[in-house]
Amino acid sequence: MIGEKVSFGKTSIGLIRTTYLIDAEGKIAQVWSPVTVKDHAAVVLEAVRKLA
């Protein structure tokens, strides 16, 4: 996704990290946007486990 973001106190237009979790039926189960890198993988893994 492209949009306005702030980096080092300066506003600019750039890529906004987004993660989509797709369920077994091919539907979007959850969306994270913007993504905060710290602990993101663990949060997504927990959501995947809840789908099962």
mmCIF file as gemmi writes it, N, C-alpha and C atoms, coordinates in Angstrom:
data_model
loop_
_atom_site.group_PDB
_atom_site.id
_atom_site.type_symbol
_atom_site.label_atom_id
_atom_site.label_alt_id
_atom_site.label_comp_id
_atom_site.label_asym_id
_atom_site.label_entity_id
_atom_site.label_seq_id
_atom_site.pdbx_PDB_ins_code
_atom_site.Cartn_x
_atom_site.Cartn_y
_atom_site.Cartn_z
_atom_site.occupancy
_atom_site.B_iso_or_equiv
_atom_site.pdbx_formal_charge
_atom_site.auth_seq_id
_atom_site.auth_asym_id
_atom_site.pdbx_PDB_model_num
ATOM 1 N N . MET Axp A 1 ? 0.843 -1.151 0 1 0 ? 1 A 1
ATOM 2 C CA . MET Axp A 1 ? 0 0 0 1 0 ? 1 A 1
ATOM 3 C C . MET Axp A 1 ? 0.907 1.238 0 1 0 ? 1 A 1
ATOM 4 N N . ILE Axp A 2 ? 0.519 2.263 -0.678 1 0 ? 2 A 1
ATOM 5 C CA . ILE Axp A 2 ? 1.271 3.509 -0.703 1 0 ? 2 A 1
ATOM 6 C C . ILE Axp A 2 ? 0.458 4.569 0.031 1 0 ? 2 A 1
ATOM 7 N N . GLY Axp A 3 ? 1.115 5.35 0.862 1 0 ? 3 A 1
ATOM 8 C CA . GLY Axp A 3 ? 0.417 6.388 1.603 1 0 ? 3 A 1
ATOM 9 C C . GLY Axp A 3 ? 1.391 7.281 2.345 1 0 ? 3 A 1
ATOM 10 N N . GLU Axp A 4 ? 0.823 8.204 3.114 1 0 ? 4 A 1
ATOM 11 C CA . GLU Axp A 4 ? 1.636 9.141 3.886 1 0 ? 4 A 1
ATOM 12 C C . GLU Axp A 4 ? 2.146 8.455 5.14 1 0 ? 4 A 1
ATOM 13 N N . LYS Axp A 5 ? 3.418 8.662 5.428 1 0 ? 5 A 1
ATOM 14 C CA . LYS Axp A 5 ? 4.004 8.089 6.632 1 0 ? 5 A 1
ATOM 15 C C . LYS Axp A 5 ? 5.045 9.034 7.197 1 0 ? 5 A 1
ATOM 16 N N . VAL Axp A 6 ? 5.391 8.807 8.449 1 0 ? 6 A 1
ATOM 17 C CA . VAL Axp A 6 ? 6.378 9.642 9.126 1 0 ? 6 A 1
ATOM 18 C C . VAL Axp A 6 ? 7.583 8.777 9.463 1 0 ? 6 A 1
ATOM 19 N N . SER Axp A 7 ? 8.751 9.228 9.049 1 0 ? 7 A 1
ATOM 20 C CA . SER Axp A 7 ? 9.982 8.521 9.326 1 0 ? 7 A 1
ATOM 21 C C . SER Axp A 7 ? 11.026 9.531 9.787 1 0 ? 7 A 1
ATOM 22 N N . PHE Axp A 8 ? 11.564 9.298 10.963 1 0 ? 8 A 1
ATOM 23 C CA . PHE Axp A 8 ? 12.558 10.208 11.552 1 0 ? 8 A 1
ATOM 24 C C . PHE Axp A 8 ? 12.027 11.634 11.648 1 0 ? 8 A 1
ATOM 25 N N . GLY Axp A 9 ? 10.723 11.767 11.942 1 0 ? 9 A 1
ATOM 26 C CA . GLY Axp A 9 ? 10.115 13.082 12.13 1 0 ? 9 A 1
ATOM 27 C C . GLY Axp A 9 ? 9.744 13.806 10.844 1 0 ? 9 A 1
ATOM 28 N N . LYS Axp A 10 ? 9.971 13.192 9.686 1 0 ? 10 A 1
ATOM 29 C CA . LYS Axp A 10 ? 9.676 13.816 8.408 1 0 ? 10 A 1
ATOM 30 C C . LYS Axp A 10 ? 8.534 13.062 7.722 1 0 ? 10 A 1
ATOM 31 N N . THR Axp A 11 ? 7.533 13.788 7.254 1 0 ? 11 A 1
ATOM 32 C CA . THR Axp A 11 ? 6.399 13.193 6.569 1 0 ? 11 A 1
ATOM 33 C C . THR Axp A 11 ? 6.713 13.048 5.092 1 0 ? 11 A 1
ATOM 34 N N . SER Axp A 12 ? 6.387 11.872 4.552 1 0 ? 12 A 1
ATOM 35 C CA . SER Axp A 12 ? 6.622 11.616 3.137 1 0 ? 12 A 1
ATOM 36 C C . SER Axp A 12 ? 5.599 10.603 2.631 1 0 ? 12 A 1
ATOM 37 N N . ILE Axp A 13 ? 5.602 10.396 1.324 1 0 ? 13 A 1
ATOM 38 C CA . ILE Axp A 13 ? 4.767 9.375 0.709 1 0 ? 13 A 1
ATOM 39 C C . ILE Axp A 13 ? 5.661 8.164 0.454 1 0 ? 13 A 1
ATOM 40 N N . GLY Axp A 14 ? 5.184 6.984 0.828 1 0 ? 14 A 1
ATOM 41 C CA . GLY Axp A 14 ? 5.991 5.789 0.641 1 0 ? 14 A 1
ATOM 42 C C . GLY Axp A 14 ? 5.182 4.536 0.866 1 0 ? 14 A 1
ATOM 43 N N . LEU Axp A 15 ? 5.867 3.419 0.863 1 0 ? 15 A 1
ATOM 44 C CA . LEU Axp A 15 ? 5.222 2.13 1.073 1 0 ? 15 A 1
ATOM 45 C C . LEU Axp A 15 ? 4.853 1.939 2.539 1 0 ? 15 A 1
ATOM 46 N N . ILE Axp A 16 ? 3.643 1.473 2.763 1 0 ? 16 A 1
ATOM 47 C CA . ILE Axp A 16 ? 3.18 1.154 4.109 1 0 ? 16 A 1
ATOM 48 C C . ILE Axp A 16 ? 3.093 -0.363 4.182 1 0 ? 16 A 1
ATOM 49 N N . ARG Axp A 17 ? 3.839 -0.954 5.081 1 0 ? 17 A 1
ATOM 50 C CA . ARG Axp A 17 ? 3.859 -2.413 5.202 1 0 ? 17 A 1
ATOM 51 C C . ARG Axp A 17 ? 2.503 -2.913 5.671 1 0 ? 17 A 1
ATOM 52 N N . THR Axp A 18 ? 2.023 -3.943 4.997 1 0 ? 18 A 1
ATOM 53 C CA . THR Axp A 18 ? 0.726 -4.536 5.304 1 0 ? 18 A 1
ATOM 54 C C . THR Axp A 18 ? 0.862 -6.047 5.226 1 0 ? 18 A 1
ATOM 55 N N . THR Axp A 19 ? 0.253 -6.753 6.181 1 0 ? 19 A 1
ATOM 56 C CA . THR Axp A 19 ? 0.222 -8.207 6.179 1 0 ? 19 A 1
ATOM 57 C C . THR Axp A 19 ? -1.226 -8.653 6.109 1 0 ? 19 A 1
ATOM 58 N N . TYR Axp A 20 ? -1.494 -9.603 5.207 1 0 ? 20 A 1
ATOM 59 C CA . TYR Axp A 20 ? -2.825 -10.196 5.078 1 0 ? 20 A 1
ATOM 60 C C . TYR Axp A 20 ? -2.752 -11.653 5.475 1 0 ? 20 A 1
ATOM 61 N N . LEU Axp A 21 ? -3.689 -12.095 6.31 1 0 ? 21 A 1
ATOM 62 C CA . LEU Axp A 21 ? -3.792 -13.502 6.685 1 0 ? 21 A 1
ATOM 63 C C . LEU Axp A 21 ? -4.976 -14.091 5.925 1 0 ? 21 A 1
ATOM 64 N N . ILE Axp A 22 ? -4.699 -15.088 5.103 1 0 ? 22 A 1
ATOM 65 C CA . ILE Axp A 22 ? -5.717 -15.727 4.262 1 0 ? 22 A 1
ATOM 66 C C . ILE Axp A 22 ? -6.088 -17.066 4.883 1 0 ? 22 A 1
ATOM 67 N N . ASP Axp A 23 ? -7.399 -17.326 5.043 1 0 ? 23 A 1
ATOM 68 C CA . ASP Axp A 23 ? -7.832 -18.589 5.641 1 0 ? 23 A 1
ATOM 69 C C . ASP Axp A 23 ? -7.859 -19.705 4.599 1 0 ? 23 A 1
ATOM 70 N N . ALA Axp A 24 ? -8.254 -20.892 5.019 1 0 ? 24 A 1
ATOM 71 C CA . ALA Axp A 24 ? -8.252 -22.072 4.151 1 0 ? 24 A 1
ATOM 72 C C . ALA Axp A 24 ? -9.235 -21.939 2.992 1 0 ? 24 A 1
ATOM 73 N N . GLU Axp A 25 ? -10.237 -21.1 3.136 1 0 ? 25 A 1
ATOM 74 C CA . GLU Axp A 25 ? -11.226 -20.894 2.072 1 0 ? 25 A 1
ATOM 75 C C . GLU Axp A 25 ? -10.809 -19.789 1.107 1 0 ? 25 A 1
ATOM 76 N N . GLY Axp A 26 ? -9.651 -19.19 1.353 1 0 ? 26 A 1
ATOM 77 C CA . GLY Axp A 26 ? -9.155 -18.134 0.476 1 0 ? 26 A 1
ATOM 78 C C . GLY Axp A 26 ? -9.678 -16.754 0.81 1 0 ? 26 A 1
ATOM 79 N N . LYS Axp A 27 ? -10.283 -16.603 1.966 1 0 ? 27 A 1
ATOM 80 C CA . LYS Axp A 27 ? -10.816 -15.307 2.394 1 0 ? 27 A 1
ATOM 81 C C . LYS Axp A 27 ? -9.825 -14.614 3.331 1 0 ? 27 A 1
ATOM 82 N N . ILE Axp A 28 ? -9.842 -13.301 3.311 1 0 ? 28 A 1
ATOM 83 C CA . ILE Axp A 28 ? -8.972 -12.535 4.207 1 0 ? 28 A 1
ATOM 84 C C . ILE Axp A 28 ? -9.512 -12.672 5.629 1 0 ? 28 A 1
ATOM 85 N N . ALA Axp A 29 ? -8.696 -13.251 6.497 1 0 ? 29 A 1
ATOM 86 C CA . ALA Axp A 29 ? -9.095 -13.477 7.887 1 0 ? 29 A 1
ATOM 87 C C . ALA Axp A 29 ? -8.706 -12.299 8.774 1 0 ? 29 A 1
ATOM 88 N N . GLN Axp A 30 ? -7.566 -11.654 8.453 1 0 ? 30 A 1
ATOM 89 C CA . GLN Axp A 30 ? -7.093 -10.54 9.278 1 0 ? 30 A 1
ATOM 90 C C . GLN Axp A 30 ? -6.115 -9.698 8.475 1 0 ? 30 A 1
ATOM 91 N N . VAL Axp A 31 ? -6.089 -8.398 8.79 1 0 ? 31 A 1
ATOM 92 C CA . VAL Axp A 31 ? -5.178 -7.466 8.13 1 0 ? 31 A 1
ATOM 93 C C . VAL Axp A 31 ? -4.441 -6.678 9.206 1 0 ? 31 A 1
ATOM 94 N N . TRP Axp A 32 ? -3.136 -6.546 9.041 1 0 ? 32 A 1
ATOM 95 C CA . TRP Axp A 32 ? -2.317 -5.694 9.906 1 0 ? 32 A 1
ATOM 96 C C . TRP Axp A 32 ? -1.736 -4.582 9.036 1 0 ? 32 A 1
ATOM 97 N N . SER Axp A 33 ? -2.076 -3.343 9.342 1 0 ? 33 A 1
ATOM 98 C CA . SER Axp A 33 ? -1.541 -2.215 8.588 1 0 ? 33 A 1
ATOM 99 C C . SER Axp A 33 ? -1.675 -0.955 9.424 1 0 ? 33 A 1
ATOM 100 N N . PRO Axp A 34 ? -0.646 -0.211 9.626 1 0 ? 34 A 1
ATOM 101 C CA . PRO Axp A 34 ? 0.73 -0.474 9.242 1 0 ? 34 A 1
ATOM 102 C C . PRO Axp A 34 ? 1.331 -1.528 10.163 1 0 ? 34 A 1
ATOM 103 N N . VAL Axp A 35 ? 2.347 -2.191 9.68 1 0 ? 35 A 1
ATOM 104 C CA . VAL Axp A 35 ? 3.017 -3.258 10.421 1 0 ? 35 A 1
ATOM 105 C C . VAL Axp A 35 ? 4.138 -2.662 11.257 1 0 ? 35 A 1
ATOM 106 N N . THR Axp A 36 ? 4.183 -3.042 12.514 1 0 ? 36 A 1
ATOM 107 C CA . THR Axp A 36 ? 5.302 -2.727 13.387 1 0 ? 36 A 1
ATOM 108 C C . THR Axp A 36 ? 6.166 -3.98 13.439 1 0 ? 36 A 1
ATOM 109 N N . VAL Axp A 37 ? 7.4 -3.864 13.013 1 0 ? 37 A 1
ATOM 110 C CA . VAL Axp A 37 ? 8.258 -5.035 12.84 1 0 ? 37 A 1
ATOM 111 C C . VAL Axp A 37 ? 8.469 -5.798 14.142 1 0 ? 37 A 1
ATOM 112 N N . LYS Axp A 38 ? 8.68 -5.096 15.221 1 0 ? 38 A 1
ATOM 113 C CA . LYS Axp A 38 ? 8.946 -5.757 16.497 1 0 ? 38 A 1
ATOM 114 C C . LYS Axp A 38 ? 7.763 -6.649 16.889 1 0 ? 38 A 1
ATOM 115 N N . ASP Axp A 39 ? 8.026 -7.926 17.084 1 0 ? 39 A 1
ATOM 116 C CA . ASP Axp A 39 ? 7.046 -8.934 17.519 1 0 ? 39 A 1
ATOM 117 C C . ASP Axp A 39 ? 5.966 -9.247 16.483 1 0 ? 39 A 1
ATOM 118 N N . HIS Axp A 40 ? 6.063 -8.707 15.269 1 0 ? 40 A 1
ATOM 119 C CA . HIS Axp A 40 ? 5.014 -8.927 14.267 1 0 ? 40 A 1
ATOM 120 C C . HIS Axp A 40 ? 4.89 -10.405 13.886 1 0 ? 40 A 1
ATOM 121 N N . ALA Axp A 41 ? 5.995 -11.072 13.687 1 0 ? 41 A 1
ATOM 122 C CA . ALA Axp A 41 ? 5.955 -12.489 13.301 1 0 ? 41 A 1
ATOM 123 C C . ALA Axp A 41 ? 5.251 -13.324 14.363 1 0 ? 41 A 1
ATOM 124 N N . ALA Axp A 42 ? 5.499 -13.051 15.617 1 0 ? 42 A 1
ATOM 125 C CA . ALA Axp A 42 ? 4.862 -13.797 16.704 1 0 ? 42 A 1
ATOM 126 C C . ALA Axp A 42 ? 3.352 -13.544 16.739 1 0 ? 42 A 1
ATOM 127 N N . VAL Axp A 43 ? 2.947 -12.317 16.491 1 0 ? 43 A 1
ATOM 128 C CA . VAL Axp A 43 ? 1.526 -11.963 16.481 1 0 ? 43 A 1
ATOM 129 C C . VAL Axp A 43 ? 0.813 -12.677 15.34 1 0 ? 43 A 1
ATOM 130 N N . VAL Axp A 44 ? 1.43 -12.686 14.163 1 0 ? 44 A 1
ATOM 131 C CA . VAL Axp A 44 ? 0.834 -13.36 13.003 1 0 ? 44 A 1
ATOM 132 C C . VAL Axp A 44 ? 0.774 -14.855 13.244 1 0 ? 44 A 1
ATOM 133 N N . LEU Axp A 45 ? 1.826 -15.45 13.776 1 0 ? 45 A 1
ATOM 134 C CA . LEU Axp A 45 ? 1.832 -16.878 14.064 1 0 ? 45 A 1
ATOM 135 C C . LEU Axp A 45 ? 0.733 -17.258 15.051 1 0 ? 45 A 1
ATOM 136 N N . GLU Axp A 46 ? 0.504 -16.439 16.04 1 0 ? 46 A 1
ATOM 137 C CA . GLU Axp A 46 ? -0.581 -16.691 17.001 1 0 ? 46 A 1
ATOM 138 C C . GLU Axp A 46 ? -1.941 -16.667 16.298 1 0 ? 46 A 1
ATOM 139 N N . ALA Axp A 47 ? -2.14 -15.729 15.395 1 0 ? 47 A 1
ATOM 140 C CA . ALA Axp A 47 ? -3.399 -15.642 14.652 1 0 ? 47 A 1
ATOM 141 C C . ALA Axp A 47 ? -3.571 -16.858 13.74 1 0 ? 47 A 1
ATOM 142 N N . VAL Axp A 48 ? -2.487 -17.333 13.126 1 0 ? 48 A 1
ATOM 143 C CA . VAL Axp A 48 ? -2.555 -18.522 12.278 1 0 ? 48 A 1
ATOM 144 C C . VAL Axp A 48 ? -2.961 -19.742 13.103 1 0 ? 48 A 1
ATOM 145 N N . ARG Axp A 49 ? -2.391 -19.863 14.27 1 0 ? 49 A 1
ATOM 146 C CA . ARG Axp A 49 ? -2.728 -20.998 15.147 1 0 ? 49 A 1
ATOM 147 C C . ARG Axp A 49 ? -4.201 -20.973 15.559 1 0 ? 49 A 1
ATOM 148 N N . LYS Axp A 50 ? -4.762 -19.783 15.75 1 0 ? 50 A 1
ATOM 149 C CA . LYS Axp A 50 ? -6.182 -19.67 16.128 1 0 ? 50 A 1
ATOM 150 C C . LYS Axp A 50 ? -7.108 -20.066 14.982 1 0 ? 50 A 1
ATOM 151 N N . LEU Axp A 51 ? -6.637 -19.944 13.741 1 0 ? 51 A 1
ATOM 152 C CA . LEU Axp A 51 ? -7.449 -20.342 12.594 1 0 ? 51 A 1
ATOM 153 C C . LEU Axp A 51 ? -7.606 -21.859 12.501 1 0 ? 51 A 1
ATOM 154 N N . ALA Axp A 52 ? -6.597 -22.577 12.951 1 0 ? 52 A 1
ATOM 155 C CA . ALA Axp A 52 ? -6.592 -24.04 12.799 1 0 ? 52 A 1
ATOM 156 C C . ALA Axp A 52 ? -7.571 -24.729 13.706 1 0 ? 52 A 1
